[in-house]
Amino acid sequence: MKQKALPLPLDVRLMNTTATVLFVAFALLLAAALGWWALRHPVFAIGGIVVQGDVAHNSVATLRANVAPRLSGNFFTVDLQQAQAAFEAVPWVRRAVVRRQFPNKLRVQLQEHQAEALWGADSESRLVNVQGEVFDANPGDVEDEAMPRLVGPDGSSPIVLGMYRSLRPMLERLELGIEELVLTGRGGWTLHLDSGATVELGRGTTDEVLARSQRFAQTLTQVTSKYGRRPEALVAADLRHADGYAVRLRGVGTTDVPAQRN
């Protein structure tokens, strides 16, 4: 018959339990000591920042100089969200993704703003990126000198940019460019062209404003040719009339043009 194992004596069990507790405590103390050593060891101090991505408007040296003083801690304790905010506070930086690179570096992937238009009054140094977001930057850093100016209430930049993108091809076919597009607080739209002309587009939904603009663009050449002029002779146009629009041409009096129905 198989003999039944006898239970260990109480003193033996106490010794085994004590040994286990001591071993676990020692392991925890060793881990804490190693952690404390790692936190304080110079080898883990942030020794470099590796910058990748868009750096067209900021040199790597400039980025490091702006961000490094705002970082605290070492490889293990540095706040990555704080580092991200520091990079995104640099002009022209739209997004920054910051990661640790063992043993003592930070690696950051940058995305810069792609400016599409100036924003606000002439005295302001703000721009609109291709996503319709307003950001602060030096307009002198923009390479495109023909960049239009968009103006509108706070929070309206995506709407104004969308309207600009819809109007631009209509006018380009007439060899006219948009110098400024304004959305007033009451919802009225005004165009200032690079020829010096002003076009009152009026109020309404986006579809209504674009429909009036499309009829104007399709008939302007016909109207100006009647008076021996080209579209660039336009001085002013008012599209706020119910059944047509009024134009003023250089050397010609105000002309009322019936709306063209499609």
C-alpha positions in Angstrom: 0.0 0.0 0.0 1.1 3.5 -0.8 2.0 5.4 2.4 0.3 8.7 3.0 2.8 11.7 3.2 3.0 13.1 6.6 2.5 16.9 7.0 5.6 19.0 7.7 6.2 20.0 11.2 5.0 23.5 12.1 8.4 24.8 12.7 9.6 23.7 9.3 6.6 25.3 7.6 7.2 28.5 9.4 10.9 28.5 8.3 9.8 27.9 4.7 7.3 30.7 4.8 9.8 33.1 6.4 12.4 32.2 3.8 9.9 32.9 1.0 8.9 36.3 2.5 12.6 37.2 3.0 13.4 36.2 -0.6 10.5 38.3 -2.0 11.4 41.3 0.2 15.0 41.0 -1.0 13.9 40.9 -4.6 11.7 43.9 -4.1 14.5 45.8 -2.4 16.9 44.8 -5.2 14.5 46.0 -7.9 13.9 49.3 -6.0 17.7 49.8 -5.7 18.2 49.1 -9.4 15.4 51.4 -10.3 16.8 54.2 -8.1 20.2 53.6 -9.6 18.8 53.8 -13.1 16.9 57.0 -12.3 20.0 58.7 -11.0 22.7 57.3 -13.3 24.1 59.9 -15.8 23.9 57.4 -18.7 20.1 57.7 -18.7 20.1 61.5 -18.8 18.6 62.9 -22.0 21.6 63.1 -24.2 20.0 63.9 -27.6 16.9 64.6 -29.6 16.5 62.9 -33.0 14.2 65.0 -35.2 12.5 63.5 -38.2 9.8 64.7 -40.7 9.1 68.2 -41.8 11.8 70.8 -41.0 11.3 73.2 -43.9 10.7 76.2 -41.6 12.7 75.1 -38.5 16.3 73.8 -38.4 17.0 70.8 -36.2 19.3 73.0 -34.1 16.6 75.6 -33.6 14.1 73.0 -32.5 16.5 71.5 -30.0 17.3 74.9 -28.6 13.6 75.8 -28.1 12.6 72.5 -26.6 15.5 71.2 -24.5 15.2 73.9 -21.8 11.5 72.9 -21.3 12.3 69.2 -20.6 12.9 67.8 -17.2 13.8 64.3 -16.0 15.8 61.5 -17.7 15.0 58.8 -20.2 12.6 57.1 -17.7 10.9 60.1 -16.1 10.6 62.7 -18.9 7.0 63.6 -19.6 6.4 62.8 -23.2 3.2 64.9 -23.3 5.1 67.9 -22.0 7.8 67.3 -24.7 5.1 67.0 -27.4 3.5 70.3 -26.3 6.9 72.0 -26.3 7.5 70.9 -29.9 4.0 72.0 -31.0 4.6 75.4 -29.5 7.4 76.1 -32.0 6.2 78.1 -35.0 5.1 76.1 -38.0 4.9 72.8 -36.1 1.4 71.3 -36.5 1.9 67.9 -34.9 4.7 66.2 -33.0 4.9 62.5 -31.9 7.6 62.0 -29.3 9.0 58.5 -28.3 11.8 57.3 -26.2 14.9 55.8 -27.8 17.0 53.7 -25.5 19.1 54.5 -23.6 19.1 58.3 -23.5 17.5 59.9 -26.5 14.1 61.2 -27.6 12.9 60.6 -31.2 10.3 63.1 -32.5 8.3 62.9 -35.8 7.2 66.4 -36.9 4.5 67.5 -39.3 4.6 71.2 -40.3 1.7 73.4 -41.3 1.2 73.8 -45.0 0.0 77.4 -45.4 -2.6 78.0 -48.1 -3.7 81.6 -47.2 -3.1 84.5 -44.9 -5.8 85.0 -42.2 -7.3 88.1 -40.7 -6.4 91.7 -40.9 -3.2 92.9 -42.6 -1.7 93.7 -39.2 -2.1 90.1 -38.0 0.5 87.4 -38.4 -1.8 84.4 -38.8 -2.2 81.9 -41.6 -4.5 79.1 -42.7 -3.2 75.7 -43.4 -4.6 73.2 -45.9 -6.7 71.6 -43.2 -8.4 75.0 -42.6 -6.7 75.6 -39.3 -5.5 79.0 -38.2 -1.9 79.2 -36.8 0.5 81.9 -35.8 3.6 82.3 -37.9 5.7 84.9 -39.7 4.1 85.6 -43.1 7.5 86.5 -44.3 8.5 82.8 -44.2 5.9 82.0 -46.8 7.4 81.5 -50.2 4.2 82.1 -52.2 4.0 85.9 -52.4 0.6 85.7 -54.2 -1.1 83.9 -51.3 -4.6 85.3 -50.8 -6.0 86.8 -47.6 -9.0 85.2 -45.9 -11.1 87.1 -43.3 -13.9 85.8 -41.2 -15.3 85.4 -37.7 -13.4 83.2 -35.2 -13.9 79.5 -36.0 -15.0 80.2 -39.6 -11.7 79.5 -41.3 -12.7 76.0 -42.7 -15.8 77.6 -44.3 -14.0 80.6 -45.8 -11.2 78.3 -47.1 -13.8 76.0 -48.7 -15.5 79.0 -50.4 -12.2 80.2 -51.7 -11.3 76.9 -53.2 -14.7 76.8 -54.9 -14.5 80.3 -56.3 -10.9 80.2 -57.5 -11.3 78.0 -60.6 -14.3 80.0 -61.7 -12.3 83.2 -61.7 -9.1 81.7 -63.1 -10.9 80.9 -66.3 -11.4 84.7 -66.6 -7.7 85.2 -65.8 -8.7 86.9 -62.5 -7.2 86.0 -59.1 -8.6 86.3 -55.6 -6.6 88.7 -53.5 -9.0 88.7 -50.5 -12.2 86.9 -49.5 -14.2 88.3 -46.6 -17.0 86.7 -44.6 -18.7 89.2 -42.4 -20.3 88.5 -39.0 -23.7 88.7 -40.6 -22.9 86.1 -43.3 -22.2 88.4 -46.2 -19.4 87.5 -48.7 -17.1 90.0 -50.5 -14.4 89.3 -53.0 -11.4 91.6 -53.7 -9.7 90.6 -57.0 -6.0 91.0 -58.0 -7.2 93.4 -60.7 -8.5 95.8 -58.0 -12.1 94.9 -58.5 -14.6 94.3 -55.7 -17.4 91.8 -56.0 -20.3 91.7 -53.5 -21.4 88.0 -53.4 -24.2 88.6 -50.9 -25.6 86.3 -48.2 -27.2 82.9 -48.2 -26.2 79.2 -48.1 -23.0 78.1 -49.7 -24.9 76.6 -52.6 -26.8 79.9 -53.2 -23.6 82.0 -53.1 -21.8 79.6 -55.4 -24.8 79.5 -57.8 -24.8 83.3 -58.1 -21.0 83.3 -58.5 -21.1 80.7 -61.2 -23.7 82.6 -63.3 -21.6 85.7 -62.9 -18.4 84.0 -64.0 -20.1 82.4 -67.0 -21.6 85.7 -68.3 -19.0 88.3 -67.4 -16.9 87.9 -70.6 -20.1 88.3 -72.7 -21.0 91.4 -70.8 -17.6 93.1 -71.0 -17.2 92.3 -74.7 -20.4 94.3 -75.5 -18.5 97.4 -74.4 -15.2 96.5 -76.0 -13.7 95.4 -72.7 -12.2 92.3 -71.1 -13.0 90.9 -67.7 -10.0 92.6 -66.1 -11.8 95.9 -66.9 -14.2 95.1 -64.0 -14.2 97.7 -61.3 -17.1 96.4 -59.2 -19.9 93.9 -59.3 -22.9 93.4 -57.1 -24.5 90.0 -57.1 -27.1 90.7 -54.4 -29.9 91.5 -56.9 -32.7 88.9 -57.1 -32.8 88.7 -60.9 -29.3 89.5 -62.0 -26.2 91.5 -61.1 -24.8 95.0 -61.6 -21.3 95.7 -62.9 -19.1 98.8 -63.3 -16.4 98.7 -65.9 -13.6 101.1 -66.5 -14.9 103.8 -68.8 -18.5 102.4 -68.8 -21.4 103.3 -66.5 -23.2 100.9 -64.2 -24.7 98.0 -66.2 -27.5 95.7 -65.0 -27.2 92.1 -66.3 -30.2 89.7 -66.1 -29.4 86.4 -64.4 -28.8 83.5 -66.7 -30.9 80.5 -65.9 -29.5 77.0 -66.4 
